Amino acid sequence: MSETRADKAPSGHVADHTEWIEVMRMQTTYHGTRSTLFWLAVRITVLTAITLGIYRFWAKTRLRKYIWSSIAADGDSLEYTGTGLEKFLGFLAAIVILAVYLGLLQILLFFVGLSVFDAANTSGQVFLQFGTLALPMLAVVPLIFFAQYRIHRYRMARTRWRGIRFGAEAAAGGYVWRALAHWTLTLLTLGLLLPRQTFWLAKYKADRSWYGDARFVQGGNWRSMYGAMRHVLTGIAITLGAGLCAAVGSPVLATVGLLVGLVWFAVGLVSYRVRAFAYLTTHRTLEGGVGFETAPRTGWIVRQMIVGSIVISLLAGMILGIPGGVVAWLVALDIVPIGLVIVPGVVLYMVGLALVSSLTLVWIVQPILAHVVTTLTVINAEALGAIRQRAGDTGADAEGFADALDVGGAF
């Protein structure tokens, strides 16, 4: 632990923290290296490609074990205890359930669509018929929210620090209907209630999460998160202004305004995610008087994304572009038959996939993760010593639905 000093409770923390005097502040660290992560990513990506995707469950597990073990506080690293086998079996179980659910729904709706609206003579009947056949796509949405909560619960259950496991309650059903309601409100208000959605869904997860026998508590207020949206709103305003310029006959100004507005909006989304994360983390506490502070810098993260993208493009272009161009030139001149380059082309594609994936982890994901981790401070850390072990969680589908629906990717 880094230091002991007198301090006041961070603003927004719950009031039952007794007195925040002479509290211990614990700084988190990240000690992963680019070279180790790069070669690990190359190996697991190649193995995933060779096994036609089957190895991805073990690949994600190996990647998590490395990332988790690189995050430490007071000299003790996180531990990831999940296995590739349980993820693979969870995926198979989820596939069976999804196949039955979507298959029955598709058959029912297809029958209704062709039978009830078979003689669609009016535009309204045609619309209803199309809507009936499109309902299976909407039926997947609740499953996506279900999978997102299951991701959170599984990762918490498979994470330990100092031998004490994290955990989350089995509350996916409640998360599903809340997420549906919040997303509906956000869409109906054209995004103006996004902070409300972000806050309440994060609070639902946090208030049902544990470290040992201590529960997390999410404090704060969703209205206070509107400051995090200012760049998003600015980007929207500039884009609307560009549309107004186009309407009054100023195409050049409209084009410039549109480009500036879209870029500002994109950067604003990154800024919103960073600032929302900082606000939620700073106002989150752990029973027993443990608090958190964090201050990731949006500008640094955006620059890292830009620099990383440029580096990845240059390296991938030099390593893959030259041999690819030579092969294309030989085929174009009929020096080499196209049939002879199919296998080398597949190999080059696999190499490119492994290279780009690995470089993205090394130049974008890991630096940003390290930045966020190193800006996190645990307040009143000595209270962690009073926390005891909590009963384990079986993990149920082990992210099977998330893998089957392809949501919550990365690690």
Summary of the structure (lengths in Angstrom):
residues: 411
radius of gyration: 25.3
end to end distance: 28.0
largest distance: 80.7
contacts: 1242
relative contact order: 0.15
helix: 66%
strand: 11%
